[in-house]
Amino acid sequence: MTYLAHTAHAQLCALWLSCVGWALTGVSLGLIQWRVWLVSDREVISSGVAWVGVWRTCFNSHTLVTPGFKVMHCSYISLSEAFTPPEIVAAQVLMLLSLLVGVCGNAGGVYALRNIYFGMEKNSTICFFTTGALCLLAAVTSLVPLLWNLSSVVTNQTIRFPPEFKMPPAPDSQHVGCGIGVGMVGTALMIISGICFCIRFLSSSLCIIIIIMQ
């Protein structure tokens, strides 16, 4: 059992990576800078820059101000609205699901490492596999909307917002915002973590098979 504890340090680092990746996924979901729209008409959008996130659109304005903000106007993007593009609908649903699966994976990692470090070997191998599978599932679940929205920006897809949003029919140009970048980093960390946990499961299973064969 002492040997198992000494060899679990890689999984301890993997758990740390998973927690950081999960946190970055949550941060990404809350950021409004998924798509950055650049517009030339500054009558309403004073800065010439509008941000489109998963939950709302925002821009700085000297004429329109949302209560609680000094110079920013924001409008909420609802899941059920007809104008909401499918990639944003997918992001609203799948990113939340990724957070739920990710927290379950982190909890499984804590339980597995607790068994190793406190001398309780029972089910630790299965827990490592479950943790790795959940981390990889969380990563894939968040990767789908991230890549979908990234593709929409690269192909210059627009969104037909209703008039009350005060958004232009189409931007002069657009580029990827930091929200997608943060989400990508979080997803990458979750993938690395999941692979580390799964490798631990495979190595442990291989050792058991060798012992049985002997």
Buried (B, 14 or more C-beta within 10 A) or exposed (E): EEEBEEEBEEBBEBBBBBBBBBBBBBBBBEBBBBBBBBBEEEEBBBBBBBBBBBBBBBBBBEEBBBEEEEEBBBBEBEEEEEEBBEBBBBBBEBBBBBBEBBBBBBEBBBBBBEBBEEEEEEEBBBBBBBBBBBBBBBBBBBBBBBBBBBEBBEEEBBBEBEEEBBBBEBBEEBEBBBBBBBBBBBBBBBBBBBBBBBBBBBEBBEEEEEEEEE
